[in-house]
Amino acid sequence: MIILGHRGMPNRRVAENTIMSFTRAVQAGVDGIEFDVRLSRDGELVIFHDDSLTRVAGDARKIHDLTAKELSEVELRGAGSIPTLNEIIPAVPTPLLLNFEIKDIEAAPLVFAKLKTSAALRERAIISSFHLDVVKACKNELPDVKRVALLHSWVTPVRRRTVWPQVFETEPTAIGTRIGSLNTSRVLWLKARGYQVAAYEDRPSIRAARRMAKLKVDIAMTFRPDVILKLTTNKSN
């Protein structure tokens, strides 16, 4: 199992997607970091989950309306500030994995260009996105980079004849969805078709982390890597 700190390892005192959050996850012993990539007004790749500052800063302004410098000066609810991609790469030591979740489609070409400059960086990289066009573009432009096609929930029977072919067409390394949408039969269904299984949670939850360990997903994107690490270490002893 690959254990990724979901937006690092935030808590009430440390804001998500900050270098401080990533450092906490690294110190916990993760295999890598998952983070969200957006574009600032001046075309910088910045690390932030939502499209606005409302939830994490009580500020209604949109990410794409602010420059990278303006974003770095925003006071978050918790320690840390909004970093750029160039700031976080050296903050996560080699050989830990870097999972670029691309939120803005427009950010994808810049991320791909960055990865094309370094074979060592590509070896550490995972591209994930809910935008299937981004996953497909990664397959074409960076075939040596692992890619995860993300779904908000499990595909319903009504939509499976249209959605699954679109997902499979991207030829992802893994298919991921929220942990609450997965069960043993669904995990086995995906693995039988040759895909790794990724899971994420919406908020910090010990129960969700335990469920990831129980279902033995291949990639766990978790706010509580400490919980999974303890469970998986105990099983290996």
VEXDREN-2710 file (C-alpha; in Angstrom, 1 decimal):
% VEXDREN-2710
k/r/px/py/pz
1/MET/0.0/0.0/0.0
2/ILE/1.2/3.5/-0.9
3/ILE/0.3/5.9/1.9
4/LEU/0.0/9.5/0.8
5/GLY/-0.6/12.4/3.2
6/HIS/-3.8/14.0/1.8
7/ARG/-3.0/17.7/1.5
8/GLY/-0.2/16.8/3.8
9/MET/-1.2/16.0/7.4
10/PRO/-3.3/19.0/8.5
11/ASN/-4.9/19.5/11.9
12/ARG/-6.7/22.3/13.7
13/ARG/-3.4/24.2/14.1
14/VAL/-1.8/23.5/10.8
15/ALA/-3.6/24.4/7.5
16/GLU/-3.9/21.9/4.7
17/ASN/-1.7/22.1/1.5
18/THR/1.0/24.1/3.3
19/ILE/4.6/23.3/3.7
20/MET/4.0/22.8/7.4
21/SER/1.3/20.3/6.7
22/PHE/3.6/18.4/4.3
23/THR/6.4/18.4/6.8
24/ARG/4.1/16.8/9.4
25/ALA/3.2/14.0/7.0
26/VAL/6.9/13.4/6.1
27/GLN/7.8/13.2/9.8
28/ALA/4.9/10.6/10.2
29/GLY/6.6/8.3/7.7
30/VAL/4.4/8.6/4.6
31/ASP/5.4/7.3/1.1
32/GLY/4.5/10.6/-0.4
33/ILE/2.3/13.7/-0.4
34/GLU/-1.0/14.4/-2.2
35/PHE/-1.6/18.1/-3.0
36/ASP/-3.9/20.2/-5.2
37/VAL/-2.7/22.4/-8.1
38/ARG/-4.5/25.5/-9.4
39/LEU/-3.5/28.6/-11.4
40/SER/-3.2/32.0/-9.9
41/ARG/-4.1/35.2/-11.8
42/ASP/-0.5/35.7/-12.9
43/GLY/-0.2/32.1/-14.2
44/GLU/1.7/30.6/-11.3
45/LEU/1.0/27.0/-10.2
46/VAL/-0.2/27.3/-6.6
47/ILE/-1.2/24.6/-4.1
48/PHE/-4.8/25.0/-3.0
49/HIS/-7.8/22.7/-2.9
50/ASP/-10.9/24.9/-3.2
51/ASP/-11.7/27.5/-5.9
52/SER/-12.1/30.2/-3.3
53/LEU/-10.6/31.1/0.0
54/THR/-13.9/30.9/1.9
55/ARG/-13.5/27.6/3.8
56/VAL/-9.9/28.0/4.9
57/ALA/-9.6/31.7/5.3
58/GLY/-13.2/33.2/5.6
59/ASP/-12.5/35.2/2.4
60/ALA/-14.8/35.0/-0.6
61/ARG/-12.2/35.8/-3.2
62/LYS/-11.4/33.3/-5.9
63/ILE/-7.9/31.8/-6.4
64/HIS/-7.8/32.7/-10.1
65/ASP/-8.5/36.4/-9.2
66/LEU/-5.3/36.7/-7.0
67/THR/-1.6/36.6/-7.9
68/ALA/0.7/34.1/-6.3
69/LYS/2.2/36.8/-4.1
70/GLU/-1.3/37.9/-2.9
71/LEU/-2.2/34.3/-2.2
72/SER/1.0/33.8/-0.1
73/GLU/-0.1/36.7/2.1
74/VAL/-3.5/35.4/2.9
75/GLU/-4.1/34.5/6.6
76/LEU/-5.3/30.9/6.8
77/ARG/-7.2/29.2/9.6
78/GLY/-4.1/27.4/10.9
79/ALA/-0.4/27.8/10.6
80/GLY/1.2/28.0/7.2
81/SER/0.6/29.9/4.0
82/ILE/-0.4/29.1/0.4
83/PRO/2.8/27.9/-1.5
84/THR/3.7/27.6/-5.1
85/LEU/4.6/24.3/-6.8
86/ASN/8.2/25.4/-7.0
87/GLU/8.3/25.9/-3.2
88/ILE/6.9/22.5/-2.3
89/ILE/9.0/20.2/-4.5
90/PRO/12.2/20.8/-2.6
91/ALA/10.3/20.7/0.7
92/VAL/9.4/17.0/0.1
93/PRO/12.6/15.0/0.1
94/THR/13.5/12.4/-2.5
95/PRO/12.4/9.6/-3.0
96/LEU/9.0/10.5/-1.5
97/LEU/6.2/10.6/-4.1
98/LEU/4.5/13.7/-5.3
99/ASN/0.8/13.3/-6.2
100/PHE/-0.2/16.3/-8.3
101/GLU/-4.0/16.5/-8.2
102/ILE/-4.8/18.9/-11.0
103/LYS/-7.9/21.0/-10.1
104/ASP/-7.7/23.5/-13.0
105/ILE/-7.6/22.0/-16.5
106/GLU/-5.5/25.0/-17.5
107/ALA/-2.9/24.1/-15.0
108/ALA/-2.2/20.7/-16.7
109/PRO/0.1/21.9/-19.5
110/LEU/2.3/23.8/-17.0
111/VAL/2.5/20.8/-14.7
112/PHE/3.4/18.5/-17.7
113/ALA/6.1/21.0/-18.8
114/LYS/7.6/21.0/-15.4
115/LEU/7.7/17.2/-15.3
116/LYS/9.3/17.0/-18.7
117/THR/12.3/18.9/-17.4
118/SER/13.4/16.1/-15.0
119/ALA/13.4/12.3/-15.3
120/ALA/14.0/12.2/-11.5
121/LEU/10.9/14.3/-10.9
122/ARG/8.8/12.1/-13.2
123/GLU/9.9/9.0/-11.2
124/ARG/8.4/10.6/-8.1
125/ALA/5.3/11.9/-9.8
126/ILE/1.7/10.8/-9.8
127/ILE/-0.9/12.8/-11.8
128/SER/-4.5/12.6/-10.5
129/SER/-7.6/14.4/-11.6
130/PHE/-11.4/14.3/-11.7
131/HIS/-11.0/15.7/-15.2
132/LEU/-10.6/12.7/-17.4
133/ASP/-9.2/14.8/-20.2
134/VAL/-6.3/15.7/-18.0
135/VAL/-5.6/12.0/-17.2
136/LYS/-5.8/11.1/-20.9
137/ALA/-3.5/14.0/-21.8
138/CYS/-1.0/12.7/-19.2
139/LYS/-1.1/9.3/-20.9
140/ASN/-0.2/10.9/-24.2
141/GLU/2.4/13.4/-23.0
142/LEU/4.0/11.6/-20.0
143/PRO/3.4/7.9/-20.6
144/ASP/6.0/7.0/-17.9
145/VAL/4.2/8.9/-15.2
146/LYS/1.6/7.1/-12.9
147/ARG/-1.9/8.5/-13.3
148/VAL/-5.0/8.2/-11.2
149/ALA/-8.5/8.8/-12.6
150/LEU/-10.7/10.1/-9.8
151/LEU/-14.4/9.7/-9.3
152/HIS/-16.5/11.6/-6.8
153/SER/-18.5/8.4/-6.1
154/TRP/-19.0/4.9/-7.4
155/VAL/-20.6/4.8/-10.8
156/THR/-24.3/4.0/-10.6
157/PRO/-25.8/1.1/-12.7
158/VAL/-27.6/3.7/-14.9
159/ARG/-24.4/5.5/-15.8
160/ARG/-21.9/2.6/-15.9
161/ARG/-22.3/1.9/-19.7
162/THR/-21.2/5.5/-20.5
163/VAL/-18.8/6.4/-17.6
164/TRP/-16.7/3.3/-17.2
165/PRO/-15.6/3.3/-20.9
166/GLN/-14.5/6.9/-20.6
167/VAL/-12.5/6.1/-17.5
168/PHE/-10.9/3.0/-19.0
169/GLU/-10.0/5.0/-22.2
170/THR/-7.6/7.1/-20.1
171/GLU/-5.6/3.9/-19.3
172/PRO/-5.0/5.0/-15.7
173/THR/-2.6/3.2/-13.4
174/ALA/-5.3/3.5/-10.7
175/ILE/-8.9/4.4/-10.3
176/GLY/-9.8/6.3/-7.2
177/THR/-12.9/7.4/-5.3
178/ARG/-13.9/8.4/-1.8
179/ILE/-13.4/5.6/0.7
180/GLY/-17.1/5.6/1.6
181/SER/-18.0/4.5/-1.9
182/LEU/-15.8/1.4/-1.8
183/ASN/-16.3/-2.1/-0.4
184/THR/-14.6/-5.4/-0.9
185/SER/-16.5/-6.4/-4.0
186/ARG/-15.8/-3.1/-5.7
187/VAL/-12.1/-3.2/-4.9
188/LEU/-11.9/-6.7/-6.3
189/TRP/-13.9/-5.7/-9.4
190/LEU/-11.4/-3.0/-10.2
191/LYS/-8.3/-5.2/-9.5
192/ALA/-9.7/-8.0/-11.7
193/ARG/-9.6/-5.5/-14.6
194/GLY/-6.0/-4.7/-14.0
195/TYR/-6.3/-1.4/-12.1
196/GLN/-4.9/-0.4/-8.8
197/VAL/-7.4/1.1/-6.4
198/ALA/-7.0/4.5/-4.8
199/ALA/-9.1/6.0/-2.0
200/TYR/-9.5/9.4/-0.4
201/GLU/-11.5/10.9/2.4
202/ASP/-13.3/14.3/2.6
203/ARG/-12.2/15.2/6.1
204/PRO/-9.8/13.8/8.8
205/SER/-11.3/10.6/10.1
206/ILE/-9.8/7.7/12.0
207/ARG/-12.6/5.5/10.9
208/ALA/-12.0/6.3/7.2
209/ALA/-8.3/5.6/7.6
210/ARG/-9.0/2.2/9.2
211/ARG/-11.3/1.4/6.4
212/MET/-8.6/2.0/3.8
213/ALA/-6.3/-0.4/5.7
214/LYS/-9.1/-3.0/6.0
215/LEU/-9.9/-2.9/2.2
216/LYS/-6.2/-3.0/1.3
217/VAL/-6.4/-0.2/-1.3
218/ASP/-3.3/0.3/-3.3
219/ILE/-3.1/4.0/-2.8
220/ALA/-4.4/5.6/0.4
221/MET/-4.8/9.4/0.2
222/THR/-5.4/10.1/3.9
223/PHE/-5.5/12.9/6.4
224/ARG/-4.5/10.4/9.1
225/PRO/-1.5/8.5/7.7
226/ASP/-0.4/7.9/11.3
227/VAL/-3.4/5.6/11.7
228/ILE/-2.8/3.5/8.6
229/LEU/0.9/3.3/9.2
230/LYS/0.3/2.0/12.7
231/LEU/-2.2/-0.6/11.4
232/THR/0.0/-1.8/8.5
233/THR/3.1/-1.9/10.6
234/ASN/1.4/-4.0/13.2
235/LYS/0.2/-6.5/10.6
236/SER/3.7/-6.9/9.2
237/ASN/5.3/-7.7/12.6
END
